[in-house]
Amino acid sequence: MSIRRVTALVATSLLAAGVPVAAAGSAQAKPTANATVSVLHAVPGPTVDVYANGKALLTDFKPGTLTDPVKLPEGTYDLKVTAAGAGAGGAAVIQANNVEVPGGANITVVAHLSAAGKPVLTPYVNDTSKLGAGKARVTVRHDAAAPAVDVRAGGEPVFKGLTNPKEAKADLPAGTVKADVTLAGTSTVAIGPADLNLKEGTNTIVYAWGSASGKNLKLAVQTISGLHGNPSGIPGGTGGQAAESGVPVWLMGALGLVALGVLATGTAAVRGRARS
């Protein structure tokens, strides 16, 4: 799907949803704050299509895909997710109405499995606070159907006893570290190892996702840049990648809202939520 097409669909959806849009030259128009939204599809198995107000926003959204960040006007949206190829009139895998997106936030929404293996949605607010010279931030998020884990760097535990869907973070010296995930309190490796390049002025966010019982645990990585230097700079970011291949799988220009409605087949309905 082209960026041009996504942009057109976004504009159409916003108008259909009744979201106020500032118009040049209009004395009554109010500026609309934007949210920066990325989406990770971390439910193993289903490939889905996503619609907003009846308009196709994303097709063939595959597990393990993390979208690039997208600027979205604050507002509310009605979303529908169907099995891939079912069309706008197809049965809803999930329907989420009046989904509110707050302006000014940097959010990654993750569709993933709970510790018990149930499909859930977790919105995370990304830390974009400035870093000191020579520093990098690393954030680890437990989004896998798995018990508590320890996260190690260079063989030493950095974060201990992390449970689904919690996160842990730290500011560290920039550089490359070899990281892996072990079952909490043991040396049994569940995921990894993988080399993480913690660049100065970035927040490297690592997601553990998949299912331990399904033996498909994986890592996805997101990088938010621009956290040092010019204070007026706007933090950027990248999408994710599958750890086992190390090859980026960007879904360019995808509308970030869609993960608020992405869940595994069989989920009936949920109401979108946001955590600030």
SVG drawing of the C-alpha trace seen along z (x, -y; Angstrom):
<svg xmlns="http://www.w3.org/2000/svg" viewBox="-21 -34 51 60">
<polyline fill="none" stroke="black" stroke-width="0.4" points="0.0,0.0 1.5,-3.3 2.0,-6.2 -0.2,-8.4 -3.0,-5.9 -2.7,-5.6 -2.6,-9.4 -5.8,-9.7 -7.5,-7.0 -6.5,-8.6 -7.9,-11.9 -11.2,-10.3 -11.5,-8.4 -10.9,-11.5 -13.6,-13.4 -16.0,-10.4 -15.3,-10.2 -16.1,-13.8 -12.6,-14.6 -12.0,-18.4 -9.4,-19.4 -7.8,-22.8 -8.5,-24.7 -6.2,-27.4 -7.8,-30.8 -10.7,-29.8 -11.0,-31.9 -12.9,-29.2 -10.5,-26.3 -8.6,-25.0 -5.2,-23.4 -5.3,-19.6 -2.6,-18.0 -1.0,-14.9 0.0,-11.6 2.9,-9.6 1.7,-6.0 3.5,-2.7 1.9,0.7 3.3,4.2 1.3,7.2 2.6,9.8 -0.1,12.4 1.2,15.6 -0.9,16.9 -3.6,14.6 -3.1,12.3 -5.8,9.6 -7.3,6.7 -8.2,3.5 -10.9,0.9 -11.8,-2.5 -15.3,-3.7 -15.6,-1.2 -12.4,-2.3 -9.6,0.2 -6.5,-1.0 -4.3,2.0 -4.4,5.4 -2.4,8.6 -1.0,7.3 1.2,10.2 2.4,11.2 5.9,9.9 5.3,6.7 6.0,3.3 4.8,0.2 6.9,-2.9 5.7,-5.8 2.8,-7.7 1.5,-11.2 -2.2,-11.0 -4.6,-13.8 -6.1,-13.3 -9.7,-12.1 -11.9,-9.1 -12.2,-6.3 -14.4,-3.3 -12.4,-0.2 -13.1,3.2 -10.8,6.1 -11.6,9.0 -9.8,12.1 -7.5,11.3 -9.5,11.1 -12.9,11.1 -13.6,7.5 -15.3,4.6 -18.5,6.6 -16.8,9.6 -17.4,10.9 -15.5,8.9 -12.7,10.6 -12.9,7.7 -14.8,4.4 -13.5,1.3 -15.7,-1.8 -15.0,-5.3 -11.2,-4.5 -9.6,-7.7 -6.1,-8.7 -4.7,-11.5 -2.6,-14.3 1.1,-14.8 1.8,-11.2 4.4,-8.8 2.7,-5.4 3.4,-1.9 0.3,0.3 1.0,4.0 -1.5,6.8 0.0,9.8 -0.7,12.8 -1.2,12.5 0.8,14.8 -2.2,17.2 -2.2,17.1 -5.2,14.9 -5.1,12.1 -4.8,8.7 -3.9,5.1 -1.3,3.1 -0.5,-0.6 2.9,-1.7 3.9,-5.3 7.5,-5.6 10.1,-7.5 11.4,-10.3 13.1,-12.3 16.5,-13.7 19.7,-11.6 23.1,-12.8 26.2,-12.7 27.3,-9.2 24.1,-7.6 21.5,-5.3 18.3,-4.1 17.1,-0.5 13.5,0.6 12.4,4.2 8.7,5.2 7.4,8.7 4.6,9.4 4.9,13.2 2.7,16.0 5.5,17.0 6.4,16.9 8.5,14.2 11.9,13.7 15.3,12.1 16.9,10.1 20.7,10.3 23.4,8.2 26.7,9.9 25.5,12.8 24.7,10.6 21.1,10.0 20.0,6.4 16.3,6.7 15.0,9.4 11.6,11.0 9.9,9.2 6.3,10.3 3.7,9.9 2.8,7.1 5.3,5.0 8.3,3.1 11.7,2.2 14.2,-0.4 17.6,-1.9 20.0,-4.5 23.3,-2.9 26.6,-3.9 26.1,-3.7 27.6,-0.6 26.8,2.9 25.6,5.5 24.8,9.2 21.4,9.7 19.3,12.7 16.2,13.7 16.2,16.4 13.5,17.9 13.5,15.9 16.1,17.0 17.7,19.6 20.2,19.8 17.7,21.4 17.7,19.2 14.2,18.6 15.1,16.1 18.4,15.0 21.1,14.2 21.0,11.1 23.4,8.2 21.8,4.9 23.4,1.7 22.6,-0.9 23.3,-4.1 23.9,-7.4 20.7,-9.4 18.3,-6.6 15.7,-4.5 16.1,-0.9 12.9,1.0 12.9,4.8 9.7,6.8 9.6,10.4 6.6,12.0 5.0,15.3 4.2,18.3 6.5,20.5 4.1,23.5 3.9,22.9 7.7,22.8 7.6,19.6 9.1,17.0 10.7,14.1 12.1,10.6 11.1,7.5 13.1,4.2 12.0,0.6 14.4,-2.4 13.4,-5.9 16.1,-8.5 16.6,-12.2 16.8,-12.1 19.9,-14.3 21.3,-17.3 19.0,-20.0 16.3,-20.5 13.9,-21.5 14.4,-18.3 11.5,-15.8 12.1,-12.3 12.0,-9.8 11.8,-6.1 11.9,-2.9 9.8,0.2 10.7,3.6 12.4,6.7 12.2,10.4 15.1,11.4 15.8,14.8 16.6,13.2 17.7,9.7 16.0,8.4 13.8,5.4 10.1,6.0 8.9,2.4 5.3,1.8 5.8,-1.7 3.1,-4.3 0.7,-2.0 -1.9,-3.7 -0.8,-3.3 -4.4,-3.0 -4.9,0.4 -3.3,2.3 -6.0,1.0 -8.1,3.5 -5.7,6.3 -6.3,9.5 -6.3,13.3 -9.3,14.9 -12.0,15.9 -11.8,12.7 -15.3,11.2 -15.1,7.5 -13.1,5.1 -13.1,1.4 -9.9,-0.4 -8.0,-2.0 -5.0,-4.2 -2.6,-4.5 -0.9,-7.9"/>
</svg>
